[in-house]
């Protein structure tokens, strides 16, 4: 009996000691991330059968367990990966947001200043200082485009660098998970007891990994965590780790994407959309949805500005009287801005080369204004052997023609996109990525010949119209407007009104006449006559010769003449500069639907809305994460007051068991005393 | 729910951090006065603000253009005023020259003045603006528009400019002309009454003079030749499109009486006075153009030729003066039309400027509405957050101090 009491007391002391140890471990790890509160699991010892029945043999500590809920832990991990994705995305988005919205450094003030410069030339076409000031404002504008693009290029570089470092962190965590997997299976196999702190460590490593990229885990039969990334790529299997490596995109050599290195050692490029969650997912999503869009739209504005401004500038005449019809080499500069063409990347280095170029802007200044149809989206071209298909990436609109129709056939179908394709027939089953506007804001520059000589700014128009000094009728003619492809051949061309025939006689050239009811008729080649009234009795409103259009009004007298002539010495003429200036308020972009500024405003608005959305989502995800963490912490976390109570509990248990030992010892002493 | 120690600390610090974040933002808004610090704060308003700021900037540009246009037009108007004054004094001299009491030498004195006027008008026509650009040369700003050859009384003038009108965009849809071409102002001036002219034959030997002529209902563009068959009768030949109709008449001639020509809705009247000889002719023909300088030169030539020789030369002089006076009326009419047109454009500019100034105010209001901070709201919410933050700090301090270990 005494020995029983002694041994029961010892089990009690032992259990209380372990209880105190577990409590102290909890107190020590109160602030360890991912730590789960541990507690001892006690059970009553196996009873002894005596004649008086079963007597207890004290207590046994079966194991030490952790307070753990698998689902709560997974919820935290899932919330964590979402929250990290939003945080990474927001940090980058805010940079674009701040850059675009800044009232002094955004595009808007430079654009306004530029057109003020144009207006100054329109007001004082012969004044060299006005031309200089337009040039200075133009340089500010191109520099601003370049600088905004440079900031975006830095963001691209930043994303590339961060992807590389994210991947090395992910690989590091994956390796650690693999190691811990091994330690856990060995530990469990040896003792069949749970290695609680190793399990916590592994959960914490998975949580950390989720901060960088979303992974899913599956526990196998022997207790390994197998970790999957993307659409089921095995990152960790047991203690084997397949590394993710940064690789250069096969499309775009300036883009780092994620490669998956399988067991065979070959690196497979993962589509960007497969990488979700965590910082890496945030970076990918930012680059794909916001940065590409911002760079493309900025390029769209730059390209539209350059193309429309150049088209109008090409119709002008410079201060020295040079225009598009001057002999080549005479020095006329049709282009005010220089830009590069669209970028084309092929999916395989051995594939045939396809090129792309911008279409000239649509519209004409006789009836309206120039505008471009560029969209700011990227395109993918593919020849599947039967069809040539171009897909607009922004909304997946496709255009398809039979391969036999060639790129010329496809060009006819995609004329509304603002660019055309050329070069060799695309190699079958190779993707070609076309980025029409991505680099334009980086490349836009002033024509150096105009920078060197401001007289090259074509402020005047190339033709004038004069009325004969002997005219006595009330005929009025406009000074004329030229359209692209005009020619000055056959000028001066005189029209003489013949009252008897009610027609204008002219000696050469072919004339298209437009009447008040909108009908047109052709006359010539000269010598011929243009009817003043058409068959329905409507008056002649406009005559067009070689792309030069003159509007007529009033009633001529017999013999009245007007002459279309080249504009000689027209230094005070600013007709073309006025047209250039009015491009600011005309719908020049997006198929004639928006001004330059409105396109920019929509970029700012889109990006702002995205930033706001990510911010709000991020806040919601942070709140969710907080709730999930609380829920997990509520189960697994350490409460110091509770541990203080446990300390007292086990202290008292210890003291009581010790007391029982003392009593048992005293009882033994009594027996010894009898023997003595 | 079981609360753990780290939850208490974490949520306490997180709440304090959040409150500090929103206080920081409020402080930023208050110190800049802007509600939208980045477009993400209000993407729609930020985009609208960009659009409004462009409109405001374009509007400001147009207001500048309007001011510049107005000053150019005002300068041009001044030139026309000077030319109108000049022309009025020339017209006064025409009246003086008709004074029957004047001798040839009196008229030569007038001629000397007209010579000066001629040079003065030429100077005005070749004038340059502040930037050295010729005002009346159309687009050819650095080309001197008018040059003279020959000697006074027989000079010819040639125009080297073109018909371009310098323009400026003064509103979204309004491009305004700011100059007149010299050809239009000085060269292409119709003679007579602007529709037709009535003139004596150059070889007339009688003392017939032309009187006032005007339209009754219209003029059909034909040429009407009146030929005197005797001193009391004349015949009429009407030439239409170069084809003469058979002569009609003879008609009886009564000096000073209206002769009504044409028919129906194209009737007009002329008056012949004095005593024409048989064989003298008078012609009513559609107006042809004559430049103002030639008219002045014609006046000089007429004033400097001997008039007092006989009645025939006196009649010729009178006819010349009538012609010159008519032509000068047409010039005056042209100058005044141009001046009126400038006045109308300046009134338009003033109206546009007023609208522009109103719009500017409107845009400022819009920008303010889109971007500016509501200070009352911001300050009250600042006070509110501050109070909450203080409460959070205080409660954190108190909760964190509570521990069972304090009693062990």
Interface residues (C-beta under 8 A of the other chain):
Chain A: X30 X31 X93 X94 X97 X98 X100 X101 X106 X108 X111 X112 X115 X116 X119 X122 X123 X124 X125 X126 X127 X460 X464 X465 X466 X467 X469 X470 X471 X472 X479 X499 X500 X557 X558 X565 X567 X568 X569 X570 X571 X572 X573 X574 X575 X578 X581 X582 X584 X585 X595 X597 X598 X600 X601 X602 X604 X605 X606 X607 X608 X609 X611 X612 X615 X626 X629 X630 X633 X634 X635 X637 X638 X639 X640 X641 X644 X645 X647 X648
Chain B: X1 X2 X3 X4 X5 X6 X7 X10 X11 X14 X36 X38 X39 X40 X41 X42 X43 X44 X46 X47 X48 X50 X51 X53 X54 X57 X58 X61 X64 X65 X68 X131 X133 X137 X138 X139 X140 X141 X142 X143 X159 X162 X163 X164 X165 X166 X167 X168 X169 X172 X175 X179 X183 X187 X188 X190 X221 X241 X286 X287 X288 X289 X291 X403 X404 X405 X408
